[in-house]
Amino acid sequence: MSTSINNHHLDAHSMAYIIMFWEGLGNLFPWNAFITASAYFATRFCGTAFETNFENYFSICFMAAQTAGLIIAVKYGRLLSLRTRIIYPLFWYSTVFALTTMFVVYKSFDADTLFYVTLLSTVICGVCGAILSSGLFGLAAVMPPVYTGAVMNGQGMAGLTVSLASVFTILARAPEDTCSDDNAVEDSCEYEVDYSALAYFLIATVALLTCVVVFEILCKLPFTHFHLARSGNK
């Protein structure tokens, strides 16, 4: 019995480390996914006032929302448990990308409306990203220092993972007509379902849902219970 209790401070099979790495990846995955899918959004916003500048709007709104989320996390973070600061942002991340995946096949969605909905999605991701980051680093802080490194390494891997997912899905993309100055035909901007983008956002949704699942596993590990109890966190 004594040996069992003492072993609670050990990370069996490095499960906690792997999960913290995956959560770090999930933390920055949404923003990287949005900016990497620029070709899809350019097609959807073709013929609108946002066709060539939507990335600027996305960036400004995301950064502003992230700053607001950081302020919220600093000012009110102590009122929320570490679990709350992690699980709810992950839930909203997953919801946003599930809806974004659905929009890919919704051909009749008005382009201007889709732009504002997507803009709202980047705002939600910006706020959630800041709160999630505070929760993850707060959780890592009660563990040995190597777990903070796991989160940071996961964040660094996020961009590469999204890029690889984009490459694999673009391989299946068929050549498409784009809106151009030498093609004034109104139908040139008619949207056809982009199955490459569908696969891409579906991968993103599954990855984020996986973050929710493995975090629940992390919460049940004796290693996690040991360090949270020792630090007085919930």
C-alpha positions in Angstrom: 0.0 0.0 0.0 2.8 2.4 0.9 4.6 1.8 -2.4 1.4 2.4 -4.3 0.8 5.7 -2.6 4.4 6.8 -3.1 4.2 5.9 -6.8 1.4 8.4 -7.4 4.0 11.1 -8.0 5.4 9.1 -10.9 4.1 9.7 -14.5 3.4 6.1 -15.6 4.4 5.5 -19.3 4.8 9.4 -19.6 1.0 9.6 -20.1 0.8 13.0 -18.5 3.7 14.4 -20.5 2.2 13.2 -23.8 -1.2 14.6 -22.9 0.2 18.0 -21.9 2.1 18.1 -25.2 -1.1 17.3 -27.1 -3.0 20.0 -25.2 -0.3 22.5 -26.0 -0.8 21.6 -29.7 -4.5 22.0 -29.4 -4.0 25.4 -27.8 -2.6 27.0 -31.0 -4.2 24.6 -33.5 -7.3 26.7 -34.2 -5.6 29.9 -35.2 -3.1 28.0 -37.4 -6.0 26.1 -39.0 -7.8 29.4 -39.9 -4.9 31.1 -41.5 -3.7 28.0 -43.4 -7.2 27.6 -45.0 -6.8 30.9 -46.7 -7.4 29.4 -50.2 -10.8 28.0 -49.1 -11.9 31.3 -47.5 -10.8 33.2 -50.6 -13.1 31.0 -52.7 -16.0 31.5 -50.3 -15.6 35.3 -50.1 -15.1 35.6 -53.8 -16.9 38.6 -55.2 -17.3 40.3 -51.8 -15.5 43.3 -50.3 -13.5 40.8 -48.1 -12.1 38.7 -50.9 -8.5 40.0 -50.7 -8.4 41.4 -47.1 -10.2 38.8 -45.0 -6.9 37.7 -43.4 -6.3 41.2 -42.1 -9.8 41.2 -40.4 -9.2 37.7 -39.0 -5.8 38.7 -37.6 -7.0 41.9 -36.0 -10.0 40.3 -34.4 -8.1 37.3 -33.2 -5.4 39.4 -31.6 -7.8 41.8 -30.0 -9.9 38.9 -28.6 -6.8 37.2 -27.4 -5.8 40.3 -25.5 -9.2 40.5 -24.0 -9.0 36.9 -23.0 -5.7 37.4 -21.4 -7.1 40.3 -19.3 -10.0 38.1 -18.2 -7.6 35.2 -17.3 -5.4 37.5 -15.2 -8.2 39.3 -13.5 -10.7 36.5 -12.9 -8.6 33.4 -13.3 -8.3 32.7 -9.6 -12.1 32.5 -9.4 -12.1 29.5 -11.8 -10.5 26.1 -11.3 -7.8 24.9 -13.6 -10.1 22.3 -15.0 -12.7 25.0 -15.9 -10.1 27.1 -17.6 -9.1 24.2 -19.8 -12.2 22.1 -20.5 -14.6 25.0 -21.5 -12.2 26.6 -24.0 -11.6 23.2 -25.5 -15.4 22.6 -25.8 -15.8 26.0 -27.6 -12.9 25.3 -29.8 -14.5 22.0 -30.9 -17.9 23.6 -31.4 -16.5 26.3 -33.6 -14.7 23.9 -35.8 -17.6 21.5 -36.0 -19.7 24.4 -37.3 -17.0 25.5 -39.6 -16.9 22.0 -41.1 -20.6 22.1 -41.6 -20.4 25.4 -43.4 -18.1 23.9 -46.0 -21.0 21.9 -47.4 -23.6 24.6 -47.0 -23.3 26.0 -50.5 -26.2 28.5 -50.2 -24.6 30.3 -47.2 -24.4 34.0 -48.1 -20.8 34.9 -48.5 -21.0 38.1 -46.4 -22.9 36.3 -43.6 -20.3 33.6 -43.6 -17.6 36.2 -43.3 -19.1 37.7 -40.2 -19.8 34.2 -38.7 -16.2 33.3 -39.3 -15.0 36.5 -37.9 -17.0 35.7 -34.7 -15.4 32.3 -34.7 -11.9 33.9 -34.7 -13.0 36.1 -31.8 -14.2 33.1 -29.8 -11.0 31.2 -30.5 -8.9 34.2 -29.5 -10.7 34.6 -26.1 -10.7 30.8 -25.5 -7.1 30.5 -26.5 -5.9 33.0 -23.9 -7.9 31.4 -21.2 -6.9 27.9 -22.2 -3.2 28.9 -22.3 -3.5 30.3 -18.7 -5.1 27.1 -17.6 -2.6 24.8 -19.2 0.4 26.7 -17.9 -1.2 26.9 -14.5 -1.6 23.2 -14.5 1.9 22.6 -15.8 3.2 24.9 -13.0 2.1 22.5 -10.3 4.0 19.7 -12.0 7.7 19.3 -12.6 9.2 21.9 -15.0 9.4 19.4 -17.9 5.7 19.6 -18.2 5.8 23.3 -19.0 8.2 22.4 -21.7 5.7 19.8 -23.0 3.0 22.4 -23.4 5.4 24.8 -25.2 6.7 22.0 -27.5 3.1 21.1 -28.3 2.4 24.8 -29.2 5.5 24.8 -31.5 4.2 21.6 -33.2 0.8 23.1 -33.9 1.9 25.0 -37.0 3.7 22.0 -38.5 0.7 19.7 -37.8 -1.8 22.1 -39.5 0.6 22.5 -42.5 0.9 18.7 -42.9 -2.9 18.3 -42.7 -3.3 21.0 -45.3 -0.8 19.4 -47.6 -2.5 16.0 -47.4 -5.9 17.5 -48.1 -4.8 19.8 -50.9 -3.4 16.8 -52.8 -7.0 15.9 -53.4 -8.1 19.3 -54.4 -9.2 19.6 -58.0 -8.3 22.7 -60.0 -10.9 25.5 -59.5 -11.8 28.6 -61.2 -11.1 31.7 -59.2 -12.6 35.2 -59.3 -10.4 37.3 -61.5 -10.4 40.6 -63.4 -10.4 38.9 -66.8 -13.5 36.8 -65.9 -16.4 39.1 -65.3 -19.0 36.3 -65.5 -21.1 36.3 -62.3 -21.0 32.5 -62.1 -17.2 32.6 -61.8 -17.7 33.0 -58.1 -20.2 30.3 -57.7 -19.1 28.0 -54.9 -18.9 24.3 -55.2 -18.3 22.1 -52.2 -14.6 22.0 -51.4 -14.0 18.4 -50.2 -10.4 19.2 -49.5 -11.4 21.9 -47.1 -14.1 19.6 -45.7 -11.4 17.0 -44.9 -9.1 19.6 -43.5 -11.6 21.1 -41.0 -12.9 17.6 -40.1 -9.3 16.7 -39.1 -9.1 19.9 -37.1 -12.4 19.1 -35.3 -11.4 15.6 -34.5 -8.0 16.8 -33.2 -9.7 19.3 -30.9 -12.3 16.7 -29.7 -9.4 14.4 -28.9 -7.9 17.2 -26.7 -11.2 17.2 -24.7 -11.1 13.4 -24.3 -7.4 13.1 -23.3 -7.7 16.0 -20.9 -10.5 14.0 -19.1 -8.0 11.1 -19.0 -5.3 13.4 -17.6 -7.7 14.5 -14.8 -8.1 10.9 -13.7 -4.4 10.1 -13.5 -3.0 9.5 -10.0 0.0 11.6 -11.1 -2.3 14.6 -11.7 -4.3 14.1 -8.5 -1.0 14.0 -6.5 0.4 17.3 -7.8 -3.0 19.1 -7.7 -3.5 18.0 -4.1 0.0 19.0 -3.1 -0.5 22.5 -4.6 -4.0 23.0 -3.2 -5.6 23.3 -6.7 -8.7 21.7 -7.9 
